[in-house]
Amino acid sequence: MLKLRHWILFVVMIIPPIIADIENLVGFWYSVSAIWTALIYTCWLFSIGNAVYSRGSTSRFAIVLFKAGIIYLIICLLSVFYNTAHASDFFPPWQIVLYCVGIFVEFYLFFFVAKNLVHYENDHDLESKSIFLTFCAIWFFPIGIFFIQPRVNRIGYIET
């Protein structure tokens, strides 16, 4: 996923929801397309964070917490899929807490990837942006893919 061009990654993420919207799919299939996009995005974040951290990061943030956050987000995605598959009108209150914690976990993942990416670029004398701009580019999906993925491709060719 790290060597994909930014536009290919964008197409892989966006085509299923567009097809679901064009075909007026509702319920189960619409949720599958939305979960597809979120899962690809989460895997993209994981691959960037893991690759940059494993190439000799000097960050104080632990990779274990990052990986636990990824697993937590996947559990949140599966809970959305579970609700859609059972199609009940009842929304369990415990899921409110699950999703609120998921929002904080997601921001931690964005910050982890942004901080490690910028630190890696600074350590290898590459042109880098600020941590805040990188964080915002990751946060503003799908526009951020066009700013982050070329940087990831550039560091993918550097040997440590």
N, C-alpha and C positions, 0 to 999 in steps of 0.2 A: 504494500500500500504506500510505502514511502517513495517509490520510484515512479508512481503514476504522475502523469501530467495533471495540472490543476483542472483543466476542463474535462478530462475523462473522469476524474473523481467527482466532479460536480454532476455530470450526466448520470453516473452510477447511483448517486444519492437521490437525484430529483426525478428521474424518469418514472419509477413506480407510483409516487403520489400524483404525478401529472396524468398518468394513465387511469388511476383510480378516479380522478376528478373528471376526466373526459368521459369515461364510461359511466359516470354517476354511481359508482360503487359506494355502498354505505355499509355500516356495521363491521362485520368481520374483515372483509377484504380491504376496506379503507384503513382499518387499524393495522392490518398486516403491512400495508404500504408505508404508513407513518412509522411503525416500529422498525421497518427496514431502514428508513432514512436515519432514525435515531441510533440504530445499532451500527450502521456504517460510520456515522460520525463519532460514536464512542470508540469504535475500533481504531479509527484514524487518530483520535486523541491518544489512545493507548500506545499505538505504534510510534508516534512522535515522542511522547514522554519517555517511553522505555528506551528507544534508540538513542536519544540525546543523553539520557542519564547514564546509559551503559558505555558511552564513549568517553568516560572520564569526567563526569560532571563534578564541579566543586560546590554544588548546592548543599545546603543544610537540610533540605527537605528529604524525607525518607521515601524511598521507592515503595516500601511496604504499604504505607498509607495511601500512596497513589494507586497501587494495584487493588487495595481494599475499596477505594472509591469507585474504581471501574466496575468491580463486582457488584457493589451496591447499586450503581446505575443500571446494570443489566437486570438485577432483581426488580428494580422499579419498572423497567420496560416489560418484564414478564408479568408483573402484576396488572399492568394495563391490558396486556393480551388476555390474561385470565378473566378480567372483568368483561371484556368484549365477547369472549367465547361463551360466557354464561349469560350474557344479555339480560341481566336483571335490572330493575329500576332502583334497587337499593345500592347506595354507595357506602361502603364500610367506613366508619370514622377512623379506623386505624390507618387507612390509606392517606388521610390528610397529613398525619405526622410523617409517614413514609415519603410523601412528595415534598413536604417542606424541608426535611433533612436532605432530600435529593437535590434540591436547589443549592443548598450550601455546599454539598459535596461537589456538584458540578462547577461552582465557582472556584473551589479549591483545585480541581483538575485543570481548569483554564489557567489559573495562576501558576501551578506547577509547571505546565508545559511552557508557558510564556517565559517564566523566570529561567528555566533550564535552557531553552532555546537561545535566549539573549546571552546568557552566560557562556554557552558553547561558542556562539559567534564571536563574542569578545575575546575569549581565550585563543581562538584560532585566527585572529585578525581579519575577520570578515566584516563587511558592512552590516551593521545591525541597527534595529530600531530600539526604541525604549521598551521597557517591560510593559508599561501602560498601553502603548499602541499595539503591541503584540497581543496583550490580553483582550483588548477591544476587537482586534481582528479575529481572534478565535471565538469570541462571544457572539459576534454578529454573523451568525450562520445565515446563508451560505456564501455571503460576500467575502468573508475572511479567508475562504479556501483559496481565492485568487491571489491573496497576499502572503499567506503562510506556506502553501505547498511549494511555490518556487524556491523559497528559502530552505525548505526541507530537502528539496531536490539538490540544491547547491551544496548542502552539508553532507548529503548522501555520498558524494563522490570524494570526500576528504577521508583519508585513512588516518586512524589515530595511532 
